Amino acid sequence: MNRYLRHWYYFLIGLVMALGLAVLFLLAITPKYLIFSSILVRDIDKGPDFQAGNPAFQDLAIFKQATSIDNELEAFRSLSLMQRALGELSLQTSYFKDGYLRKEEMYGNELPIKIRIQTLRKSAFEEKITIIPQDQSTFSLVDSRGSTSYRFGQTIAKPYGVFTVVPSSTSSRIAASPIYVRFQNIRELAVEYNKNLKVALANKNADVLTLNFLHPLPEKGKDILAKLIQVYNEDEKEDQNRLTVSTLAFIDDRLGELTGELTENERQEARFKSQNNVTDVRSEASSYQQEFRDYSQQLSRLNTQIEVVGSLQRYLASQGELFELVPSNLTIEDRALMELTERFNNLQLERERLLRTLEPTSTLVQNINGQLATLRQSIIENLKIIRRGLEVSRDNIATRVNSYRSRISEIPNIERELNDINRQQGVRRDLYVYLLQKREESALYLASTGSKIRLLDPPMATLKPESPNPVIVLALAIFAGLLVPFALVLGKGLLSNRVKHQSMVEQMTTAPILGEISHQRNRKPLILFQKPKSKVAEEFRFIRSKLTHIANKEGKQVIMVTSGMEGDGKTFVSVNLGASLSMAGYRVVLLDFNLRTNDDLFHYLKLKPDTGITEYISSKTLTAENLIKVAPNTSGFYFYMIGSGNESGQPAEQMMSGRVQQLFAELKDNFDYILIDTPAIGQVADAYSLASYVDLCLYVIRYNFTRREYIATANDVFKEGRLNSTMILLNDARREN
């Protein structure tokens, strides 16, 4: 938390910038109003989706398809529906005027002019047109091809289209302000508007749809939503009527076909009856049966009569029956035969009566015999004639019997074929009647098609803009104004491999921390003498007290100051720590053991290079006293220093020389504390050559500069005991550290 509080100004700047941008955003962006409406969809899940109540063929299960409210939701969201609505509203042209920070769209009664489009090409959608009225009858049109003057109502032909500019009927006077015109691609506009249209089910238990539409102009948005509902309703009616009209056309075509088929069936039936000589098969079959029975009976009677006639002929031809009576009660109905038979029988009776009194040879008897012979012959001849007539009649009747027998045997086939014809004719007749009925139902439905939806709430607009919401925008700005600085501070800490705070050091090493030196702008090399009352001076005094407590208690005299990398401030710490000790009355000498450079310490203190440690090691005549120099600006205190001398080619080997041991022996006798400024042990191993002479090691870590891996170096030195009593000193601590 302290890390973020130390960067409070980041958060302040972030909030100010975010709120400023939010205010500019609210001023620059075009606000959008919410236009809303609700409709009730009728007959959901009650009829065929495609037919919506058309009664034709509803008695057939093949057209039963359940519809759902989801279909209506998707229908309202369709791009074609929005595109048709925009086209009918003629929203291909948009008009704008100059506003505060942005161009503002004009619509409806606000429009001073209107453009009537005749033809428009694709290039028109990229064209920027400005219309500047000059007076009430003329105007200037500015486009990519320059400025041209026209009269209102004049046809304007451009490469991108042909159109006419006319004054609006609602505007009495046209101002001279420029009007910016933009031709819109209806399809692209429909895609954009569809993104701002939300259609949802108001209640899962009701078939009510709510329509929400965002638009910068409330009136235009209401017109679009109203037209969308109207077009949807008309679409539904057109779909219903289109199906009904198609149904009627189908029925009419089928009725025409059935009329021809029925006519052909009737002709086929007539030809069949004519070919087979029948009208009504059943009645004629019954008549044939009756005629057959009648003629059969007649034939039987004729055969009987012929047999009787034959018997009579044989009877009369027999000589033994000359004077016998001839049967007269036979079935032969012939008047002449009956008269002859009656006369013959009467003469026979008369003869028998005469024979009772007369002799057979008497004249009367002989006379009667002659008459009887004549009559017998007449009867025989008559029987011949009758027999021939009966035989002729019998043959005719037999022919007729055979004919009727043949017709009766043909009746089943005729009846079957005629039934097939009648069956086809009946099916077509029933279908004709059914289609005729459905045609009347469809025609009635077409005349009475109603609206599928009912408008519950007409399109209305909110009084305040829905988007952008100032409260949400400002809240998001505040959130962003805090989040970005938070992320910067967090990211700075996570992404940086530099030491940022003391806890990081404590987590990565168990070496004790001696103290912390603050950052100070333009701090002097010998800050304790140059600014003795500064915060940094006090911090060095605090470190001195801790250090002397440890050193005096444990008898530590030689203190090494090193670091992990160059630039950590070990020379600054060495100089000011020595100054602090000298101000406490201790005799202090600071040795510059950075033999890889030429008097780095003297250069730091802006002193002239002189004989140093390199020369001392190389010479056997020089003594420590020859090397010691008084520190600048330290009059009255015992603070001395020895430079490194000339640059050494083999610093590590020279540090292992016996002269180094001799140097420390001489210095220990004359000084209370010996401070050693060495090269960074994270980069070179020179300092380890002095490990045997060191009583206490100060490892300097500089905030925002020392890399994290050098904390591990300090930890290794401490754990492995490479340098005695290693302690960490934190340098250049800023407020954020």
C-alpha positions in Angstrom: 0.0 0.0 0.0 2.8 2.4 0.8 4.2 1.9 -2.6 1.0 3.2 -4.1 0.6 6.0 -1.6 4.1 7.2 -2.4 2.9 7.7 -6.0 -0.2 9.6 -5.1 0.6 12.2 -7.8 0.3 9.4 -10.4 -3.2 8.8 -9.3 -4.1 12.5 -9.2 -2.7 13.0 -12.7 -4.6 9.9 -13.9 -7.9 11.0 -12.4 -7.6 14.5 -13.9 -6.7 13.2 -17.3 -9.4 10.5 -17.3 -12.1 12.9 -16.1 -11.0 15.5 -18.7 -11.1 12.9 -21.5 -14.5 11.7 -20.2 -15.9 15.2 -20.4 -14.5 15.7 -23.9 -16.0 12.4 -24.9 -19.4 13.3 -23.6 -19.2 16.6 -25.4 -17.9 15.2 -28.7 -20.0 12.0 -29.0 -23.5 12.1 -30.3 -25.9 11.0 -27.6 -28.4 8.3 -28.5 -32.0 8.1 -27.2 -33.9 4.9 -26.4 -36.9 4.4 -28.6 -39.2 1.6 -27.3 -42.4 -0.1 -28.3 -44.3 -3.4 -27.5 -46.5 -5.6 -29.7 -48.7 -8.6 -29.2 -48.2 -11.5 -31.6 -51.4 -13.3 -32.3 -52.0 -17.0 -32.8 -48.6 -18.3 -31.6 -48.5 -22.1 -31.7 -52.0 -22.3 -33.1 -51.7 -22.7 -36.8 -49.3 -23.3 -39.6 -46.4 -21.0 -39.5 -46.5 -20.2 -43.2 -50.3 -19.9 -43.4 -51.3 -18.1 -40.1 -54.9 -19.0 -40.2 -55.7 -19.7 -43.9 -58.6 -22.2 -43.7 -57.7 -23.9 -47.0 -56.4 -27.5 -46.5 -56.2 -27.1 -42.7 -58.2 -30.4 -42.5 -55.1 -32.0 -44.0 -52.3 -32.9 -41.5 -49.6 -32.5 -44.1 -49.5 -28.7 -43.5 -49.5 -28.8 -39.7 -46.3 -27.1 -38.5 -46.0 -25.5 -35.1 -44.6 -21.9 -35.0 -43.0 -20.1 -32.1 -42.3 -16.7 -30.7 -38.6 -17.3 -31.5 -39.5 -17.1 -35.2 -41.0 -13.7 -34.7 -38.0 -12.5 -32.8 -35.7 -13.5 -35.6 -38.0 -12.0 -38.2 -37.8 -8.6 -36.5 -34.0 -8.9 -36.4 -33.7 -9.7 -40.1 -31.6 -7.3 -42.2 -34.0 -7.4 -45.1 -36.8 -6.1 -42.9 -34.7 -3.1 -41.7 -33.5 -2.5 -45.2 -37.1 -2.3 -46.6 -38.2 0.0 -43.7 -35.3 2.4 -44.4 -36.0 2.3 -48.1 -39.7 3.2 -47.6 -38.7 6.1 -45.4 -36.2 7.3 -48.1 -33.4 7.5 -45.5 -30.8 7.2 -48.2 -29.8 10.8 -47.6 -28.7 12.3 -44.3 -28.4 16.0 -43.5 -26.0 17.7 -41.0 -25.3 21.1 -39.7 -22.4 22.6 -37.7 -22.6 22.1 -34.0 -20.5 22.3 -30.9 -17.5 20.0 -31.3 -19.4 17.9 -33.9 -21.8 18.0 -36.8 -25.4 17.5 -35.8 -27.9 15.6 -37.9 -31.1 17.2 -39.0 -34.4 15.5 -39.6 -38.1 16.2 -40.3 -39.4 19.7 -39.8 -35.9 20.9 -39.0 -34.7 20.3 -42.6 -34.5 23.5 -44.7 -34.1 21.5 -47.9 -34.7 18.0 -49.3 -32.9 16.0 -52.0 -35.0 14.0 -54.4 -32.9 11.2 -55.8 -33.4 9.9 -59.3 -30.3 7.7 -59.7 -27.4 7.1 -57.5 -24.2 5.2 -58.1 -21.8 3.6 -55.6 -19.3 6.4 -55.8 -21.9 8.7 -54.2 -21.5 7.0 -50.9 -17.9 8.3 -50.7 -18.8 11.8 -51.9 -18.9 14.7 -49.4 -21.4 17.3 -50.4 -22.0 20.7 -48.9 -25.0 22.8 -49.9 -24.8 26.6 -49.1 -28.0 28.5 -49.8 -27.3 31.8 -51.4 -30.9 33.1 -51.4 -34.4 31.7 -51.4 -34.0 30.4 -55.0 -30.4 29.6 -55.5 -27.6 27.6 -53.7 -24.0 26.5 -54.1 -23.2 22.8 -54.2 -19.6 22.0 -53.1 -18.2 18.5 -53.8 -14.9 16.9 -54.7 -15.2 18.6 -58.2 -15.6 22.1 -56.9 -18.4 24.5 -56.2 -21.3 25.1 -58.6 -24.4 27.3 -58.3 -27.9 25.8 -59.0 -31.5 26.9 -58.7 -33.8 25.0 -56.3 -35.8 22.4 -58.3 -33.1 22.2 -61.0 -32.0 18.7 -62.0 -28.4 18.1 -61.0 -26.4 15.5 -63.0 -23.2 14.4 -61.4 -20.9 11.4 -62.2 -22.1 9.9 -58.9 -25.8 10.4 -59.5 -28.8 12.5 -60.6 -30.9 14.4 -58.1 -32.8 17.6 -57.3 -32.6 19.9 -54.4 -35.9 21.5 -53.3 -36.9 23.7 -50.4 -38.6 21.8 -47.5 -42.3 22.4 -47.3 -42.0 23.0 -43.6 -39.4 25.7 -43.9 -40.6 29.2 -44.7 -37.1 30.7 -45.0 -33.8 29.1 -45.8 -30.8 30.2 -43.7 -27.4 30.7 -45.4 -25.8 28.2 -43.1 -24.0 25.3 -44.8 -25.8 22.0 -45.0 -23.7 18.8 -45.2 -25.2 16.0 -47.2 -24.2 12.4 -47.1 -25.6 9.6 -49.3 -26.0 6.4 -47.4 -25.8 2.8 -48.6 -29.1 1.4 -47.4 -27.7 -2.0 -46.8 -24.8 -0.7 -44.7 -27.1 1.6 -42.8 -29.5 -1.3 -42.1 -26.5 -3.3 -40.7 -25.6 -0.4 -38.5 -29.1 0.2 -37.3 -29.7 -3.5 -36.7 -26.9 -3.5 -34.1 -28.8 -0.9 -32.1 -32.1 -2.8 -32.3 -32.9 -5.2 -29.4 -36.0 -7.5 -29.7 -36.9 -9.5 -26.7 -39.7 -11.5 -25.1 -41.4 -9.3 -22.5 -42.7 -12.3 -20.5 -42.2 -16.0 -21.0 -45.9 -16.5 -20.3 -47.1 -14.0 -22.8 -46.6 -13.5 -26.6 -45.5 -9.9 -26.2 -42.4 -8.6 -27.8 -40.5 -5.5 -26.7 -38.5 -3.5 -29.2 -35.7 -1.2 -28.1 -33.9 1.0 -30.6 -31.0 3.5 -30.0 -30.8 6.6 -32.3 -29.4 10.1 -31.9 -32.7 11.7 -33.2 -35.8 10.7 -31.2 -38.2 11.6 -34.0 -36.2 9.7 -36.6 -35.8 6.8 -34.3 -39.6 6.7 -33.7 -40.3 6.8 -37.4 -37.9 4.0 -38.1 -39.3 1.7 -35.4 -42.9 2.5 -36.5 -42.1 1.8 -40.1 -40.3 -1.4 -39.0 -43.4 -2.6 -37.3 -45.6 -1.6 -40.2 -43.3 -3.4 -42.8 -43.3 -6.5 -40.6 -47.1 -6.5 -40.5 -47.3 -5.9 -44.2 -44.8 -8.7 -44.8 -46.8 -11.1 -42.8 -50.0 -10.1 -44.7 -48.2 -10.4 -48.0 -46.9 -13.9 -47.0 -50.4 -14.9 -46.0 -52.0 -13.4 -49.1 -49.3 -14.8 -51.3 -50.0 -18.3 -50.1 -53.7 -17.8 -50.4 -53.4 -16.4 -54.0 -51.1 -19.3 -54.8 -53.7 -21.7 -53.3 -56.4 -20.1 -55.4 -54.3 -20.3 -58.5 -53.6 -24.0 -57.7 -57.3 -24.7 -57.1 -58.3 -22.9 -60.3 -55.8 -24.9 -62.3 -56.9 -28.1 -60.8 -60.6 -27.3 -61.3 -59.8 -26.7 -64.9 -58.0 -30.0 -65.2 -60.8 -31.8 -63.4 -63.5 -30.2 -65.7 -61.7 -31.6 -68.7 -61.2 -35.0 -67.0 -64.9 -35.2 -66.0 -65.9 -34.3 -69.5 -63.7 -37.0 -70.9 -65.1 -39.5 -68.3 -68.6 -38.7 -69.4 -67.7 -39.1 -73.1 -66.0 -42.4 -72.3 -69.1 -43.6 -70.5 -71.3 -42.6 -73.4 -69.0 -44.3 -75.9 -68.9 -47.4 -73.7 -72.7 -47.6 -73.4 -73.1 -46.9 -77.1 -70.7 -49.6 -78.0 -72.3 -52.1 -75.6 -75.9 -51.0 -76.2 -76.6 -50.3 -72.5 -78.0 -47.4 -70.6 -78.6 -48.8 -67.2 -76.7 -52.0 -66.7 -78.6 -53.1 -63.6 -82.0 -52.5 -65.0 -81.1 -53.9 -68.4 -79.6 -56.9 -66.8 -82.8 -57.5 -64.9 -84.8 -57.0 -68.1 -82.5 -59.4 -69.9 -83.2 -62.0 -67.2 -86.9 -61.5 -67.5 -86.9 -61.7 -71.3 -84.7 -64.8 -71.1 -87.2 -66.5 -68.8 -90.1 -65.5 -70.9 -88.6 -66.7 -74.2 -87.4 -69.8 -72.5 -91.0 -70.5 -71.4 -92.3 -69.7 -74.9 -89.6 -72.0 -76.3 -90.8 -74.8 -73.9 -94.4 -74.2 -74.9 -93.5 -74.3 -78.6 -91.6 -77.5 -78.2 -94.6 -79.0 -76.3 -96.9 -77.8 -79.1 -94.6 -79.3 -81.7 -94.6 -82.6 -79.8 -98.4 -82.5 -79.6 -98.7 -81.7 -83.3 -96.4 -84.6 -84.1 -98.4 -86.9 -81.8 -101.6 -85.9 -83.6 -100.0 -86.4 -87.0 -98.9 -89.9 -85.9 -102.3 -90.5 -84.4 -104.2 -89.5 -87.6 -101.8 -91.4 -89.8 -102.4 -94.7 -88.0 -105.0 -96.9 -89.9 -106.4 -98.3 -86.7 -107.5 -95.0 -85.6 -109.7 -94.0 -88.6 -112.9 -93.9 -86.8 -111.7 -92.7 -83.4 -112.2 -89.3 -82.0 -109.4 -86.8 -82.3 -108.2 -85.2 -79.1 -109.4 -81.6 -78.9 -108.4 -80.3 -75.5 -104.7 -80.0 -76.5 -102.5 -76.9 -76.1 -102.6 -76.1 -79.8 -104.5 -72.9 -80.2 -105.5 -72.8 -83.9 -109.1 -71.9 -84.8 -109.1 -73.8 -88.1 -107.7 -76.9 -86.5 -110.2 -76.7 -83.7 -113.1 -76.3 -86.1 -111.9 -79.2 -88.2 -111.4 -81.3 -85.1 -114.8 -80.4 -83.8 -116.5 -81.2 -87.1 -114.5 -84.4 -87.4 -115.4 -85.5 -83.9 -119.1 -84.5 -84.4 -119.2 -86.7 -87.6 -117.6 -89.5 -85.7 -120.3 -89.3 -83.1 -122.9 -89.0 -85.7 -121.5 -92.2 -87.4 -121.5 -94.1 -84.2 -125.2 -93.1 -83.6 -126.1 -94.2 -87.1 -124.3 -97.6 -86.7 -126.5 -98.3 -83.8 -129.4 -98.4 -86.3 -127.7 -98.8 -89.6 -125.3 -101.1 -91.3 -121.7 -99.9 -92.0 -122.5 -100.3 -95.7 -125.4 -97.9 -95.6 -125.4 -94.9 -97.7 -125.6 -92.5 -94.8 -122.7 -94.3 -93.1 -120.7 -94.3 -96.3 -121.4 -90.7 -96.8 -120.2 -89.9 -93.3 -117.1 -92.0 -93.9 -116.2 -90.0 -96.9 -116.7 -86.8 -95.0 -114.5 -88.2 -92.2 -111.8 -89.1 -94.7 -111.9 -85.6 -96.1 -111.8 -84.0 -92.7 -108.9 -86.3 -91.6 -106.9 -85.3 -94.6 -107.6 -81.6 -93.9 -106.6 -82.0 -90.3 -103.4 -83.7 -91.3 -102.6 -80.9 -93.8 -103.5 -78.3 -91.2 -101.2 -80.0 -88.6 -98.4 -79.9 -91.1 -98.9 -76.2 -91.6 -99.2 -75.6 -87.8 -96.0 -77.6 -87.2 -94.0 -75.6 -89.7 -95.2 -72.4 -88.1 -94.4 -73.7 -84.7 -91.0 -74.8 -85.8 -90.3 -71.4 -87.3 -91.5 -69.7 -84.1 -89.4 -72.1 -82.1 -86.3 -71.3 -84.0 -86.9 -67.6 -83.6 -87.5 -68.0 -79.9 -84.4 -70.2 -79.6 -82.3 -67.5 -81.3 -83.6 -64.9 -79.0 -83.0 -67.2 -76.0 -79.4 -67.7 -77.1 -79.0 -64.0 -77.7 -80.3 -63.1 -74.2 -78.1 -65.9 -72.7 -75.1 -64.3 -74.4 -76.0 -60.8 -73.2 -76.5 -62.0 -69.7 -73.1 -63.7 -69.7 -71.5 -60.3 -70.9 -73.2 -58.3 -68.2 -70.6 -58.8 -65.4 -67.7 -57.6 -67.6 -69.8 -54.6 -68.9 -70.8 -53.8 -65.3 -67.2 -54.0 -64.1 -65.8 -51.8 -66.8 -68.7 -49.4 -66.4 -68.1 -49.3 -62.7 -64.4 -48.5 -63.3 -65.4 -45.6 -65.4 -68.0 -44.5 -62.9 -65.5 -44.8 -60.0 -63.0 -42.6 -61.8 -65.7 -40.2 -62.5 -66.9 -40.2 -58.9 -63.4 -39.6 -57.5 -62.9 -36.6 -59.8 -66.4 -35.3 -59.1 -65.8 -35.5 -55.3 -62.4 -33.8 -55.7 -64.0 -31.1 -57.9 -66.6 -30.4 -55.2 -64.0 -30.4 -52.5 -61.7 -28.0 -54.4 -64.7 -25.8 -55.2 -65.5 -25.5 -51.5 -61.9 -24.7 -50.6 -61.7 -22.1 -53.3 -64.6 -20.3 -51.7 -63.0 -20.6 -48.3 -59.7 -19.2 -49.6 -61.4 -16.4 -51.4 -63.3 -15.5 -48.2 -60.0 -15.6 -46.2 -58.2 -13.4 -48.7 -61.0 -10.8 -48.4 -60.8 -10.9 -44.6 -57.0 -11.2 -43.9 -56.3 -9.3 -40.7 -53.1 -8.2 -38.9 -51.0 -10.8 -37.2 -49.8 -8.4 -34.6 -51.4 -5.8 -32.3 -49.5 -2.7 -31.3 -49.7 -2.3 -27.5 -47.4 0.7 -27.1 -46.5 2.9 -30.1 -42.9 3.9 -30.5 -41.8 6.4 -27.8 -38.5 8.0 -26.9 -36.9 8.6 -23.5 -36.5 12.2 -22.4 -32.8 11.8 -21.6 -30.1 10.2 -23.7 -29.6 6.5 -23.0 -26.1 6.4 -24.5 -23.6 7.5 -23.4 -24.7 7.5 -19.7 -22.7 10.3 -18.1 -22.7 8.6 -14.7 -21.3 5.4 -16.2 -18.8 7.3 -18.4 -17.5 9.3 -15.4 -17.4 6.2 -13.2 -15.4 4.4 -15.8 -13.1 7.4 -16.2 -12.5 7.4 -12.4 -11.9 3.7 -12.5 -9.5 4.0 -15.4 -7.9 7.0 -13.8 -7.1 4.9 -10.8 -6.4 1.6 -12.6 -3.8 3.0 -15.1 -1.6 4.5 -12.4 -2.1 1.4 -10.3 -1.0 -0.8 -13.2 1.9 1.5 -14.0 3.2 1.3 -10.4 2.5 -2.4 -10.3 4.0 -3.1 -13.7 7.0 -0.9 -12.9 7.6 -3.1 -9.8 6.9 -6.4 -11.5 8.8 -5.8 -14.8 11.8 -4.0 -13.3 14.8 -6.2 -12.2 16.1 -3.4 -10.0 15.8 -3.3 -6.2 12.8 -1.2 -5.3 12.3 -1.6 -1.5 13.8 -3.0 1.6 11.3 -5.9 1.8 12.6 -7.2 -1.5 16.1 -7.4 0.0 14.8 -9.0 3.2 13.1 -11.7 1.1 16.2 -12.6 -0.9 18.9 -12.6 1.7 19.3 -13.3 5.4 22.2 -10.8 5.8 21.5 -8.1 8.3 20.7 -4.6 7.1 22.8 -1.9 8.8 20.8 1.0 7.6 19.5 3.2 4.8 20.8 6.3 3.1 18.2 8.7 1.6 18.3 10.2 -1.9 19.2 13.9 -2.1 19.5 16.0 -5.2 22.9 17.3 -6.0 24.4 15.8 -2.9 28.0 16.6 -2.2 30.8 14.0 -2.0 31.6 15.0 1.6 28.0 15.8 2.6 28.8 15.6 6.4 31.2 18.5 6.1 29.5 20.4 3.4 25.9 19.9 4.6 26.2 18.7 8.2 22.6 19.2 9.1 21.1 17.4 6.1 19.0 14.3 6.4 21.7 12.2 4.7 24.2 13.5 7.3 22.0 12.4 10.1 21.5 9.0 8.5 25.3 8.5 8.4 25.5 9.5 12.0 22.9 6.8 12.8 24.8 4.2 10.8 28.1 5.3 12.6 26.5 4.7 16.0 25.4 1.2 15.0 28.7 0.4 13.3 30.9 1.6 16.2 28.8 -0.3 18.7 29.4 -3.5 16.7 33.1 -2.7 16.0 34.0 -1.6 19.5 32.2 -4.6 21.0 33.9 -7.1 18.8 37.2 -5.3 18.2 36.6 -4.8 14.5 39.0 -2.2 13.0 39.2 -2.9 9.2 35.9 -2.2 7.3 35.5 -3.1 3.6 32.9 -1.2 1.6 31.9 -3.0 -1.6 28.8 -3.6 -3.8 27.5 -5.9 -6.6 28.0 -3.5 -9.5 29.6 -0.2 -10.3 27.6 2.8 -9.6 26.0 1.5 -6.4 27.6 4.4 -4.4 30.2 2.5 -2.4 32.7 5.4 -2.8 30.1 7.9 -1.6 29.4 5.7 1.4 33.1 5.1 2.1 34.0 8.8 2.1 31.0 9.9 4.2 31.2 7.0 6.6 34.9 7.9 7.2 34.0 11.5 7.6 31.3 10.6 10.2 33.7 8.4 12.1 36.4 11.2 12.1 33.8 13.7 13.4 33.2 11.4 16.3 36.9 11.7 17.2 38.2 8.5 15.6 41.4 8.4 13.5 40.2 7.1 10.1 42.0 6.3 7.0 40.3 5.4 3.7 42.1 3.1 1.2 41.2 3.1 -2.5 41.9 -0.5 -3.5 40.3 -0.2 -6.9 43.6 -0.8 -8.6 42.0 -1.2 -12.0 41.5 2.6 -12.3 43.9 5.5 -11.8 43.1 7.1 -8.5 39.3 6.8 -8.7 38.9 8.1 -5.2 41.0 11.2 -5.8 39.1 12.0 -8.9 35.8 11.6 -7.0 37.0 14.2 -4.5 38.5 16.3 -7.3 42.0 15.8 -5.9 45.2 15.6 -7.9 46.4 12.0 -8.3 49.5 11.1 -6.3 51.5 8.1 -5.2 49.3 5.3 -4.1 48.9 1.7 -3.3 50.1 0.4 -6.6 53.4 2.2 -6.2 53.6 1.1 -2.5 53.3 -2.6 -3.5 55.8 -2.3 -6.3 58.3 -0.4 -4.2 60.2 -1.6 -1.1 61.2 1.8 0.1 57.8 3.5 0.3 56.1 3.6 3.7 52.4 4.1 4.5 53.3 7.6 5.7 54.4 8.5 2.2 50.9 7.6 0.9 48.6 9.2 3.4 46.8 12.4 2.4 44.5 14.5 4.4 40.9 14.5 3.2 39.7 17.8 1.8 37.5 20.1 3.9 38.2 18.1 7.1 40.4 20.4 9.0 40.4 19.7 12.7 39.4 16.0 12.2 41.5 12.9 11.7 40.3 11.8 8.3 43.0 10.6 5.9 43.0 8.7 2.6 45.4 6.7 0.4 44.8 6.6 -3.3 45.1 3.6 -5.6 47.9 5.1 -7.6 48.5 4.2 -11.2 46.4 1.6 -12.9 47.6 -1.9 -12.3 47.8 -4.7 -14.9 47.4 -7.5 -12.3 45.3 -6.0 -9.4 44.3 -9.4 -7.9 47.9 -10.7 -7.8 49.2 -7.4 -6.3 46.6 -7.5 -3.6 48.0 -10.9 -2.5 51.5 -9.3 -2.1 53.2 -9.3 1.3 53.4 -5.5 1.1 49.7 -5.3 1.5 50.0 -7.1 4.8 52.7 -4.7 5.8 50.6 -1.8 4.8 47.7 -2.9 7.0 50.1 -3.6 9.9 51.5 0.0 9.7 48.0 1.5 9.5 46.5 -0.4 12.3 49.1 1.0 14.7 48.2 4.6 13.7 44.4 4.5 13.1 41.3 3.5 14.9 39.4 2.5 11.7 40.6 1.5 8.3 38.0 1.8 5.5 38.6 -0.1 2.2 36.9 1.0 -1.0 37.1 -2.0 -3.4 35.8 -2.9 -6.8 32.3 -4.4 -7.1 32.5 -8.1 -6.1 29.6 -8.9 -8.4 31.8 -8.1 -11.4 35.4 -8.8 -10.3 37.0 -10.9 -7.6 39.7 -8.4 -6.4 38.0 -7.8 -3.1 38.2 -11.4 -2.1 42.0 -11.1 -2.0 41.7 -8.8 1.0 39.3 -11.1 2.9 41.9 -12.0 5.4 42.4 -8.4 6.4 38.8 -7.4 6.7 36.9 -7.5 10.0 33.6 -6.2 8.7 32.1 -5.9 5.2 29.5 -3.3 4.2 27.6 -4.4 1.0 26.1 -1.4 -0.7 22.8 -1.8 -2.5 21.4 1.2 -4.4 17.6 1.5 -4.8 16.4 1.7 -8.4 19.8 0.8 -9.7 21.2 -2.4 -8.3 19.9 -5.5 -10.1 18.1 -8.2 -8.1 20.7 -10.8 -8.9 23.3 -8.9 -6.9 21.2 -9.4 -3.8 21.8 -13.1 -4.3 25.5 -12.3 -4.5 25.4 -10.6 -1.1 23.5 -13.6 0.3 26.1 -16.0 -1.0 28.9 -13.9 0.5 27.1 -13.8 3.9 26.1 -17.5 4.0 29.5 -18.8 2.8 31.5 -16.4 5.0 33.7 -15.2 2.1 33.9 -11.8 3.9 33.7 -11.4 7.6 30.5 -10.0 9.2 28.9 -9.0 5.9 26.2 -6.4 6.4 24.0 -4.6 3.9 23.7 -0.8 3.5 20.8 0.5 1.4 21.7 3.6 -0.6 19.8 6.4 -2.5 16.4 5.7 -1.0 13.7 7.8 -2.6 10.2 8.4 -1.4 8.8 5.4 -3.4 11.4 3.2 -1.8 
